[in-house]
Amino acid sequence: MSVYGKARKITTHVLRAMKEHNEKIAMLTAYDYSIAKILDGAGIDVLLVGDSASNVMAGHDTTLPITLDQMIYHAQSVVRAVERALIVVDLPFGSYQGDSKTALESAIRIMKESGAHSVKMEGGREIKDSVERILSAGIPVMAHLGLTPQSIYKFGTYSVRAKEEDEAQRLREDALLLEELGCFALVLEKIPAQLAKEVSESLSIPTIGIGAGQHTDGQVLVVHDMLGITKDFHPRFLRRYLDLSTEINNAVQRYIDDVRTGDFPNENEQY
């Protein structure tokens, strides 16, 4: 591990230095105190309090239903656990797309009420005014291009984005625009690996990929997917490092058996 990976506190400056020194950035989602504490202790660089909480924590089909208040609640829980990682919080659907004043108010609420370090926003030129206004208040912004789940009803599918040249060119232009505006990093989701490589090499800010190949400056996964808590999600880009769903199921069944047979608690487990 390099000097950057060993940093006592990850900041936006550290992430940029990691890119400059070709050190990959590891990022995962987190939504609660207990998991965030484990991830931070393991040495994760960035924790994303993602609007994917709408799916994996609340059971919705899309990210759209989660509210700003709910995002702040999850962010507060994560912030209490973390000592080292940079914490990024998704601005939820409807909290920034309408106008820049609403966007700034939403970002300020997240920063003030949760203590997080930055916010993330989906989109390019269409959210330019909101990005500028939030940045003007001194709030760091992570951008997000490619597959943008908050726009699922516009696209109608979660399939790979920017396969056609016109959309790929728009993504290249939006990436440069977001860097020029002052965003400190860019998530590239579910785009062709070669395009992600081109964009990553064209920017001085780090790129974080999810389904965007191996040439981005870092990677992000939803922690519930990576740990195998979720079972019905099988995209090509997902590597499961554990099968926690099965492990938890087996443990609960053993507990039920021990309770019903009277084996738990035993004499050593009572006062």
C-alpha positions as CSV (number, residue, x, y, z in Angstrom):
1,M,0.0,0.0,0.0
2,S,1.3,3.4,-0.9
3,V,1.6,6.5,1.3
4,Y,-1.7,7.7,-0.1
5,G,-3.6,4.5,0.7
6,K,-2.2,4.8,4.2
7,A,-3.5,8.3,4.7
8,R,-5.0,8.9,8.1
9,K,-7.9,10.8,6.5
10,I,-9.1,10.5,2.9
11,T,-9.9,13.9,1.4
12,T,-10.7,15.0,-2.1
13,H,-7.0,16.1,-2.3
14,V,-5.9,12.6,-1.4
15,L,-8.1,11.1,-4.1
16,R,-6.5,13.4,-6.7
17,A,-3.0,12.4,-5.6
18,M,-4.0,8.7,-5.8
19,K,-4.9,9.2,-9.5
20,E,-1.7,11.1,-10.2
21,H,0.3,8.2,-8.7
22,N,-1.8,5.5,-10.4
23,E,-3.2,4.2,-7.2
24,K,-6.7,2.7,-7.5
25,I,-9.5,4.1,-5.3
26,A,-11.8,1.6,-3.5
27,M,-15.3,2.8,-2.9
28,L,-18.4,1.0,-1.5
29,T,-21.9,2.0,-0.4
30,A,-22.9,2.2,3.3
31,Y,-26.2,3.1,4.9
32,D,-25.9,2.3,8.6
33,Y,-23.5,2.6,11.5
34,S,-22.5,-1.0,12.0
35,I,-21.5,-1.8,8.4
36,A,-19.9,1.6,7.9
37,K,-17.7,1.0,10.9
38,I,-16.5,-2.4,9.5
39,L,-15.8,-0.9,6.1
40,D,-13.9,2.0,7.4
41,G,-11.9,-0.2,9.7
42,A,-11.0,-2.4,6.7
43,G,-9.4,0.6,5.0
44,I,-12.0,1.6,2.3
45,D,-11.2,4.9,0.7
46,V,-14.7,6.3,0.0
47,L,-18.1,5.4,1.4
48,L,-21.1,6.4,-0.7
49,V,-24.4,6.9,1.2
50,G,-26.2,5.9,-2.0
51,D,-29.8,6.4,-3.0
52,S,-29.5,2.7,-3.6
53,A,-30.7,2.5,0.0
54,S,-34.1,2.9,-1.7
55,N,-33.6,-0.6,-3.1
56,V,-31.5,-2.6,-0.6
57,M,-32.7,-1.0,2.6
58,A,-36.3,-0.1,1.8
59,G,-37.3,-2.7,-0.8
60,H,-38.3,-0.3,-3.6
61,D,-37.8,-1.2,-7.3
62,T,-36.0,2.0,-8.1
63,T,-34.0,4.7,-6.4
64,L,-36.7,7.4,-7.0
65,P,-38.9,7.0,-3.8
66,I,-36.2,7.8,-1.2
67,T,-36.5,11.2,0.3
68,L,-34.0,13.9,1.3
69,D,-34.9,13.3,5.0
70,Q,-34.2,9.6,4.6
71,M,-30.9,10.2,2.9
72,I,-29.9,12.5,5.8
73,Y,-30.8,9.8,8.3
74,H,-28.6,7.2,6.6
75,A,-25.8,9.7,6.2
76,Q,-25.9,10.6,9.9
77,S,-25.6,6.9,10.8
78,V,-22.6,6.4,8.6
79,V,-20.8,9.6,9.7
80,R,-21.0,8.4,13.3
81,A,-19.0,5.3,12.4
82,V,-16.3,6.7,10.2
83,E,-12.9,7.9,11.1
84,R,-10.9,7.6,7.8
85,A,-13.0,7.3,4.7
86,L,-14.4,10.2,2.6
87,I,-18.1,10.2,2.9
88,V,-20.2,11.1,-0.2
89,V,-24.0,11.4,-0.1
90,D,-26.3,11.1,-3.0
91,L,-28.7,13.9,-3.6
92,P,-32.0,12.0,-4.1
93,F,-34.3,12.4,-7.1
94,G,-36.2,15.6,-7.0
95,S,-33.8,17.4,-4.7
96,Y,-31.7,19.2,-7.3
97,Q,-33.1,18.7,-10.9
98,G,-35.7,21.4,-10.7
99,D,-33.7,24.5,-10.0
100,S,-30.4,25.5,-8.5
101,K,-31.8,27.1,-5.4
102,T,-33.5,23.9,-4.4
103,A,-30.3,22.0,-5.2
104,L,-28.2,24.3,-2.9
105,E,-30.8,24.0,-0.1
106,S,-30.7,20.2,-0.4
107,A,-26.9,20.0,-0.4
108,I,-26.6,22.4,2.6
109,R,-29.1,20.3,4.6
110,I,-27.1,17.1,3.9
111,M,-23.8,18.8,4.9
112,K,-25.2,20.6,8.0
113,E,-27.4,17.8,9.3
114,S,-25.3,14.8,8.6
115,G,-21.7,16.0,8.8
116,A,-20.8,14.3,5.5
117,H,-18.0,15.5,3.4
118,S,-19.5,15.9,-0.1
119,V,-22.6,15.2,-2.3
120,K,-23.1,13.3,-5.5
121,M,-25.3,14.3,-8.4
122,E,-26.4,12.4,-11.6
123,G,-26.2,14.2,-14.9
124,G,-24.2,16.5,-17.1
125,R,-25.0,19.8,-18.8
126,E,-28.6,19.6,-17.8
127,I,-27.7,20.1,-14.1
128,K,-24.9,22.6,-14.8
129,D,-26.5,25.5,-12.9
130,S,-27.2,23.3,-9.8
131,V,-23.6,22.0,-9.8
132,E,-22.2,25.5,-10.0
133,R,-24.4,26.8,-7.2
134,I,-23.5,24.0,-4.9
135,L,-19.8,24.4,-5.6
136,S,-20.0,28.1,-5.1
137,A,-21.1,27.4,-1.5
138,G,-17.9,25.4,-0.9
139,I,-19.6,22.0,-1.0
140,P,-17.6,19.3,-2.9
141,V,-19.5,17.6,-5.7
142,M,-18.9,14.1,-7.1
143,A,-20.5,13.8,-10.6
144,H,-22.1,10.7,-12.2
145,L,-22.5,9.9,-15.9
146,G,-23.5,6.9,-18.0
147,L,-26.3,4.9,-16.6
148,T,-28.1,7.3,-14.2
149,P,-30.6,5.3,-12.2
150,Q,-32.7,8.3,-11.3
151,S,-33.5,8.6,-15.0
152,I,-34.7,5.0,-15.4
153,Y,-38.1,6.1,-16.7
154,K,-36.5,8.3,-19.3
155,F,-34.2,5.5,-20.6
156,G,-36.6,2.7,-19.9
157,T,-33.8,0.2,-19.3
158,Y,-30.8,-0.5,-17.1
159,S,-28.7,-1.6,-20.2
160,V,-25.3,-0.3,-21.1
161,R,-25.2,3.4,-22.0
162,A,-23.2,5.4,-24.6
163,K,-22.7,2.5,-27.0
164,E,-23.6,4.8,-29.9
165,E,-21.2,7.5,-30.9
166,D,-23.5,10.4,-30.4
167,E,-24.2,9.5,-26.9
168,A,-20.6,8.6,-26.2
169,Q,-19.5,12.1,-27.5
170,R,-22.0,13.8,-25.3
171,L,-20.7,11.9,-22.3
172,R,-17.1,12.9,-23.2
173,E,-18.2,16.5,-23.4
174,D,-20.2,16.4,-20.2
175,A,-17.2,14.8,-18.3
176,L,-15.0,17.7,-19.4
177,L,-17.6,20.2,-18.4
178,L,-18.1,18.7,-15.0
179,E,-14.3,18.8,-14.4
180,E,-14.2,22.4,-15.5
181,L,-17.0,23.3,-13.2
182,G,-15.0,22.0,-10.3
183,C,-16.3,18.5,-9.5
184,F,-13.7,16.5,-7.6
185,A,-14.5,13.1,-9.1
186,L,-16.7,11.4,-11.6
187,V,-18.6,8.1,-11.4
188,L,-19.0,6.3,-14.7
189,E,-21.7,3.7,-14.6
190,K,-22.3,0.9,-17.1
191,I,-20.6,2.3,-20.2
192,P,-18.2,0.6,-22.6
193,A,-14.7,0.0,-21.1
194,Q,-12.9,1.7,-24.0
195,L,-15.0,4.8,-23.5
196,A,-14.4,4.8,-19.8
197,K,-10.6,4.5,-20.5
198,E,-10.8,7.5,-22.9
199,V,-12.7,9.7,-20.4
200,S,-10.4,8.7,-17.5
201,E,-7.3,9.6,-19.4
202,S,-8.8,12.9,-20.6
203,L,-9.5,14.1,-17.0
204,S,-7.3,15.2,-14.2
205,I,-10.0,14.3,-11.6
206,P,-10.4,10.7,-10.7
207,T,-13.0,8.5,-12.2
208,I,-14.8,5.7,-10.3
209,G,-16.3,2.9,-12.4
210,I,-19.2,0.5,-11.9
211,G,-19.6,-1.7,-14.9
212,A,-17.1,0.5,-16.7
213,G,-14.1,-1.7,-17.0
214,Q,-10.7,-1.8,-15.4
215,H,-9.2,1.5,-16.7
216,T,-11.1,3.9,-14.4
217,D,-9.2,5.3,-11.4
218,G,-11.3,3.4,-8.9
219,Q,-14.3,1.1,-8.5
220,V,-17.5,1.1,-6.6
221,L,-20.0,-1.6,-5.7
222,V,-23.2,-1.7,-3.6
223,V,-22.0,-3.4,-0.4
224,H,-25.1,-5.6,-0.2
225,D,-24.3,-7.0,-3.7
226,M,-20.6,-7.4,-3.1
227,L,-21.2,-9.3,0.2
228,G,-23.9,-11.5,-1.3
229,I,-26.8,-10.2,0.9
230,T,-28.8,-9.6,-2.3
231,K,-29.4,-12.7,-4.4
232,D,-31.5,-11.7,-7.4
233,F,-29.1,-9.2,-9.0
234,H,-26.6,-10.7,-11.5
235,P,-24.9,-8.0,-13.7
236,R,-21.7,-8.9,-15.5
237,F,-19.7,-6.3,-13.5
238,L,-20.6,-7.7,-10.1
239,R,-18.1,-9.9,-8.2
240,R,-19.6,-11.4,-5.0
241,Y,-16.9,-11.7,-2.3
242,L,-19.2,-13.6,0.1
243,D,-22.5,-15.4,0.2
244,L,-23.8,-13.7,3.3
245,S,-27.4,-14.5,2.4
246,T,-26.8,-18.2,2.7
247,E,-24.5,-17.8,5.8
248,I,-27.1,-15.7,7.6
249,N,-29.9,-18.1,6.7
250,N,-27.9,-21.1,8.0
251,A,-27.0,-19.2,11.2
252,V,-30.7,-18.3,11.8
253,Q,-31.8,-21.9,11.2
254,R,-29.2,-23.1,13.8
255,Y,-30.5,-20.5,16.3
256,I,-34.1,-21.6,15.8
257,D,-33.1,-25.2,16.3
258,D,-31.1,-24.4,19.5
259,V,-34.0,-22.4,20.9
260,R,-36.6,-25.1,20.2
261,T,-34.5,-27.9,21.6
262,G,-33.6,-26.0,24.7
263,D,-29.9,-26.0,23.8
264,F,-29.8,-22.2,23.9
265,P,-29.2,-20.7,26.4
266,N,-27.1,-23.3,28.2
267,E,-25.8,-23.0,31.8
268,N,-22.8,-20.9,30.7
269,E,-25.1,-18.4,28.9
270,Q,-27.2,-17.4,31.9
271,Y,-26.8,-15.5,35.1
